[in-house]
Amino acid sequence: MSAFSKRNLLGIRDLSREEIEVILDVADSFKDISLRDIKKVPTLRGKTVIHFFYEPSTRTRLSFEIAAKRLSADTVSLSASSSSMEKGETLLDTVRNLEAMRPDVLVLRHPMAGSARFVADRVGTSVVNAGDGSHEHPTQALLDVLTVLDHKKRVDGLNISIVGDIANSRVARSAILAFSKLGAHVTVAGPPCMLPPEPETLGIRVTYRLDEAIEDADVIMMLRLQLERQQDPVFPSLREYSREYGLNRHRLRKAPKDVIILHPGPINRGVEIDPEVADGPYSVILDQVTNGVAVRMAVLYLLLGGRDT
């Protein structure tokens, strides 16, 4: 595993193609653990993982916890509402106090972009970014790639279309970086106000039309509207947004017959995606959730148990 020597996982931007491939290979090898009667291996016995989530989370938080426990690590979960940050303590003071308890990994989700790097630069504990504002969400991108590999057997040369609120989505940013580094052709689609400025610097194709984005797509990733990150309403109504950018069965007929559909969740059914599409034969959304456990096991293993393996 000499191709992976990172102490932290802060973003896809920090990873080389080879390091991404190492994580994916290890994740693939961990998949069968979740299929056993006894879903546990002793790899990280004696290690401690703290999950500090300042924002709400279901899939990411639970899969990190399950991943750590399946590797036999001790886990502690903390939210901002149950921490001394409610009493005015700063993020840095909080994490320094957590570090003083000698954990091995801190998994951090925080609404401030750059928060994970800010913490990692100031503590000796390994830090995993579980989402920092609208900046990055690296493990989500890794599980998305693993899901595509499961169904397409490759990433290099595929057409990946990401649709929705790109500008405010940390998922989109990390996915663009990961798929691009692995050789995919990435297209983003959405209303102009929801697309990133200067998209050419990311090496991606931009369209304002959903039909154009999906007509040659091997993979379609639908995103929810990040209403909590939008300062002002940027679309007249959810109904109008859905009419222009919602993926329904009629629109899906314009995509290739072997297209697969991803969504990082949570899903706003009837807005960005219709229920019959989300639950239909092209959807691999639940596979993404399953792969999230394997990817997060791989990340914890490589940061701790597998660093010098």
C-alpha positions as CSV (number, residue, x, y, z in Angstrom):
1,M,0.0,0.0,0.0
2,S,3.0,2.3,-0.5
3,A,1.0,4.4,-3.0
4,F,-1.0,5.8,-0.1
5,S,0.8,7.8,2.6
6,K,-1.6,10.5,3.6
7,R,-2.2,11.3,7.3
8,N,-5.5,13.0,6.5
9,L,-8.2,12.9,3.9
10,L,-9.3,16.4,3.4
11,G,-10.3,16.5,-0.3
12,I,-10.1,14.8,-3.6
13,R,-8.0,17.7,-4.9
14,D,-5.2,16.4,-2.6
15,L,-5.2,12.9,-4.0
16,S,-3.4,11.6,-7.1
17,R,-5.1,9.1,-9.4
18,E,-2.9,6.4,-7.9
19,E,-4.1,7.2,-4.4
20,I,-7.7,7.2,-5.5
21,E,-7.2,3.8,-7.1
22,V,-5.6,2.4,-3.9
23,I,-8.6,3.5,-1.8
24,L,-11.0,2.0,-4.3
25,D,-9.1,-1.3,-4.4
26,V,-9.1,-1.6,-0.6
27,A,-12.8,-0.7,-0.5
28,D,-13.6,-3.4,-3.0
29,S,-11.7,-5.9,-0.9
30,F,-13.8,-4.9,2.2
31,K,-17.2,-5.4,0.6
32,D,-17.5,-9.0,1.6
33,I,-17.2,-8.2,5.3
34,S,-20.7,-6.6,5.2
35,L,-22.1,-9.8,3.7
36,R,-20.8,-12.1,6.5
37,D,-22.9,-13.3,9.5
38,I,-20.3,-11.7,11.8
39,K,-19.6,-8.3,10.2
40,K,-16.4,-7.5,12.0
41,V,-12.6,-7.9,11.6
42,P,-10.0,-7.0,14.2
43,T,-8.0,-4.6,12.0
44,L,-8.4,-1.4,14.1
45,R,-8.8,-3.0,17.5
46,G,-7.5,-0.6,20.1
47,K,-8.0,2.5,17.8
48,T,-10.5,5.2,18.6
49,V,-12.5,7.2,16.0
50,I,-14.5,10.3,17.0
51,H,-17.3,11.5,14.7
52,F,-17.9,15.2,15.2
53,F,-20.8,16.3,13.1
54,Y,-21.7,20.0,13.3
55,E,-24.4,19.5,10.6
56,P,-27.2,16.9,10.3
57,S,-26.4,13.7,8.5
58,T,-27.9,10.2,8.1
59,R,-25.9,8.3,5.5
60,T,-22.4,9.7,6.0
61,R,-22.5,9.7,9.8
62,L,-24.0,6.2,10.2
63,S,-21.8,4.7,7.5
64,F,-18.6,6.1,9.1
65,E,-19.8,4.7,12.5
66,I,-20.6,1.3,11.0
67,A,-17.3,1.3,9.1
68,A,-15.3,2.0,12.2
69,K,-17.1,-0.7,14.2
70,R,-16.7,-3.3,11.5
71,L,-13.0,-2.7,11.7
72,S,-13.3,-3.1,15.6
73,A,-12.4,0.5,16.4
74,D,-13.9,2.2,19.4
75,T,-16.2,5.0,18.3
76,V,-17.6,8.1,19.9
77,S,-20.1,10.4,18.2
78,L,-20.6,14.1,19.0
79,S,-22.8,16.8,17.6
80,A,-22.5,20.5,18.0
81,S,-25.8,20.7,20.0
82,S,-24.4,18.3,22.6
83,S,-20.9,19.9,22.8
84,S,-19.6,22.9,24.6
85,M,-19.8,24.8,21.3
86,E,-23.3,25.5,22.5
87,K,-21.8,27.4,25.4
88,G,-19.5,29.5,23.1
89,E,-16.5,27.3,22.8
90,T,-14.7,27.7,19.5
91,L,-14.2,24.9,17.0
92,L,-10.4,24.9,17.6
93,D,-10.8,24.7,21.4
94,T,-13.3,21.9,21.0
95,V,-11.1,19.8,18.8
96,R,-8.0,20.4,20.9
97,N,-9.8,19.1,23.9
98,L,-10.9,16.1,21.8
99,E,-7.3,15.6,20.8
100,A,-6.2,15.6,24.4
101,M,-8.2,12.5,24.9
102,R,-5.9,10.8,22.4
103,P,-8.2,9.6,19.6
104,D,-6.7,8.2,16.4
105,V,-9.0,9.7,13.9
106,L,-11.4,12.7,13.9
107,V,-14.2,12.6,11.3
108,L,-15.4,16.1,11.0
109,R,-18.5,17.7,9.3
110,H,-18.8,21.5,9.5
111,P,-20.6,24.2,7.6
112,M,-17.5,26.3,7.1
113,A,-15.6,25.7,3.9
114,G,-12.0,24.8,4.8
115,S,-12.8,23.8,8.3
116,A,-11.3,20.3,7.9
117,R,-8.0,21.7,6.7
118,F,-8.0,24.3,9.4
119,V,-8.4,21.6,12.1
120,A,-5.9,19.2,10.4
121,D,-3.2,22.0,10.4
122,R,-3.6,22.4,14.1
123,V,-3.9,19.0,15.6
124,G,-1.9,15.8,15.4
125,T,-4.8,13.5,15.1
126,S,-5.7,12.2,11.6
127,V,-8.7,14.2,10.2
128,V,-11.2,13.0,7.7
129,N,-13.4,15.6,6.0
130,A,-17.0,14.4,6.1
131,G,-18.2,17.6,4.3
132,D,-17.0,21.2,4.8
133,G,-19.5,23.7,3.7
134,S,-19.9,23.8,-0.1
135,H,-16.2,22.9,-0.5
136,E,-15.6,19.1,-0.6
137,H,-17.1,15.8,0.4
138,P,-14.3,13.3,-0.6
139,T,-15.7,10.0,0.7
140,Q,-19.0,10.7,-1.1
141,A,-17.0,11.1,-4.4
142,L,-15.1,7.9,-3.8
143,L,-18.2,5.8,-3.1
144,D,-19.8,7.3,-6.3
145,V,-16.8,6.2,-8.3
146,L,-16.8,2.7,-6.8
147,T,-20.5,2.4,-7.6
148,V,-19.8,3.4,-11.3
149,L,-17.0,0.9,-11.4
150,D,-19.3,-1.8,-10.1
151,H,-21.8,-1.2,-12.9
152,K,-19.6,0.0,-15.8
153,K,-16.3,-1.7,-15.0
154,R,-14.4,1.4,-15.9
155,V,-14.4,5.2,-15.5
156,D,-11.9,6.2,-18.1
157,G,-13.8,7.6,-21.2
158,L,-17.3,7.6,-19.6
159,N,-19.6,10.5,-20.0
160,I,-20.7,11.6,-16.5
161,S,-23.5,14.3,-16.2
162,I,-24.1,16.0,-12.9
163,V,-27.3,17.9,-12.7
164,G,-28.6,20.5,-10.3
165,D,-27.3,23.0,-7.8
166,I,-23.6,22.6,-8.7
167,A,-22.3,25.8,-7.3
168,N,-23.5,25.1,-3.7
169,S,-22.7,21.3,-3.7
170,R,-19.6,19.9,-2.1
171,V,-20.7,16.5,-3.5
172,A,-20.5,18.0,-7.1
173,R,-17.1,19.6,-6.5
174,S,-15.5,16.3,-5.2
175,A,-17.2,14.2,-7.9
176,I,-16.0,16.5,-10.7
177,L,-12.4,16.2,-9.4
178,A,-12.6,12.4,-8.8
179,F,-14.2,11.5,-12.1
180,S,-11.9,13.9,-14.1
181,K,-8.8,12.5,-12.5
182,L,-9.8,9.0,-13.5
183,G,-10.3,10.0,-17.1
184,A,-14.1,10.6,-17.4
185,H,-15.7,13.4,-19.4
186,V,-17.8,15.5,-17.0
187,T,-20.8,17.6,-18.0
188,V,-22.6,19.8,-15.5
189,A,-26.2,21.0,-16.1
190,G,-28.4,23.5,-14.3
191,P,-29.7,27.0,-14.3
192,P,-26.9,29.6,-14.8
193,C,-27.3,30.9,-11.2
194,M,-26.5,27.4,-9.9
195,L,-23.4,26.7,-11.9
196,P,-19.9,27.4,-10.8
197,P,-18.1,30.5,-12.0
198,E,-15.4,29.9,-14.6
199,P,-16.2,26.2,-15.1
200,E,-13.6,25.9,-17.8
201,T,-11.0,25.9,-15.0
202,L,-12.4,22.6,-13.8
203,G,-12.1,21.1,-17.3
204,I,-15.8,20.4,-17.6
205,R,-18.6,20.9,-20.2
206,V,-21.5,23.1,-19.2
207,T,-25.1,23.1,-20.5
208,Y,-28.2,24.8,-19.3
209,R,-30.4,22.1,-20.8
210,L,-31.1,18.8,-19.0
211,D,-31.9,17.0,-22.3
212,E,-28.5,17.9,-23.7
213,A,-26.8,16.7,-20.6
214,I,-28.4,13.2,-20.6
215,E,-28.5,12.4,-24.3
216,D,-25.1,10.8,-24.3
217,A,-24.6,10.2,-20.6
218,D,-23.3,6.9,-19.3
219,V,-23.9,8.1,-15.8
220,I,-26.4,10.7,-14.5
221,M,-25.9,12.2,-11.0
222,M,-28.9,14.2,-9.8
223,L,-28.4,16.7,-6.9
224,R,-30.9,18.2,-4.6
225,L,-31.3,22.0,-4.3
226,Q,-29.0,23.3,-1.5
227,L,-31.6,25.6,-0.1
228,E,-29.8,25.9,3.2
229,R,-26.7,27.4,1.4
230,Q,-28.6,29.8,-0.9
231,Q,-28.7,33.4,0.4
232,D,-31.8,34.2,-1.6
233,P,-34.3,32.2,-3.7
234,V,-32.7,31.5,-7.1
235,F,-35.6,29.9,-8.9
236,P,-39.2,31.1,-9.0
237,S,-40.6,27.9,-7.6
238,L,-39.8,24.2,-7.0
239,R,-42.5,23.3,-9.5
240,E,-40.7,25.3,-12.2
241,Y,-37.4,23.9,-11.3
242,S,-38.7,20.4,-11.5
243,R,-40.2,21.1,-14.9
244,E,-36.9,22.3,-16.3
245,Y,-34.4,20.1,-14.4
246,G,-36.3,17.3,-12.8
247,L,-35.5,13.8,-14.1
248,N,-38.6,11.8,-14.9
249,R,-39.4,8.7,-17.0
250,H,-40.2,10.7,-20.1
251,R,-36.9,12.6,-20.1
252,L,-35.0,9.4,-19.3
253,R,-36.0,7.9,-22.6
254,K,-33.5,10.3,-24.2
255,A,-30.6,8.8,-22.3
256,P,-28.7,5.7,-23.5
257,K,-30.3,2.4,-22.7
258,D,-27.6,1.4,-20.3
259,V,-27.4,4.6,-18.3
260,I,-27.2,4.5,-14.5
261,I,-28.5,7.1,-12.1
262,L,-26.9,8.3,-8.9
263,H,-28.0,10.6,-6.2
264,P,-26.1,11.3,-3.0
265,G,-29.2,11.9,-0.9
266,P,-31.3,13.0,0.7
267,I,-33.7,12.9,-2.2
268,N,-36.4,15.5,-2.7
269,R,-38.8,13.2,-4.6
270,G,-40.8,15.0,-7.2
271,V,-38.3,17.9,-7.4
272,E,-35.0,16.8,-8.9
273,I,-36.1,13.3,-9.5
274,D,-39.4,11.4,-9.8
275,P,-40.1,8.5,-7.5
276,E,-40.5,6.1,-10.4
277,V,-37.0,7.0,-11.6
278,A,-35.4,7.0,-8.1
279,D,-36.8,3.5,-7.5
280,G,-36.5,2.3,-11.1
281,P,-34.2,-0.2,-12.9
282,Y,-31.6,2.4,-13.8
283,S,-31.2,3.7,-10.2
284,V,-28.1,2.6,-8.2
285,I,-28.8,4.9,-5.3
286,L,-28.9,2.2,-2.7
287,D,-25.7,0.7,-4.1
288,Q,-24.1,4.0,-3.3
289,V,-25.2,3.7,0.3
290,T,-23.9,0.2,0.5
291,N,-20.5,1.2,-1.0
292,G,-20.3,4.1,1.5
293,V,-19.5,1.7,4.3
294,A,-16.8,-0.1,2.3
295,V,-15.1,3.2,1.2
296,R,-15.1,4.6,4.7
297,M,-13.6,1.3,6.0
298,A,-10.9,1.7,3.4
299,V,-10.2,5.3,4.4
300,L,-9.9,4.5,8.1
301,Y,-7.8,1.4,7.4
302,L,-5.3,3.3,5.1
303,L,-5.0,6.2,7.5
304,L,-4.3,3.9,10.4
305,G,-4.0,0.1,10.0
306,G,-2.9,0.0,6.4
307,R,-0.5,2.9,6.1
308,D,2.6,0.8,6.0
309,T,1.1,-2.5,5.0
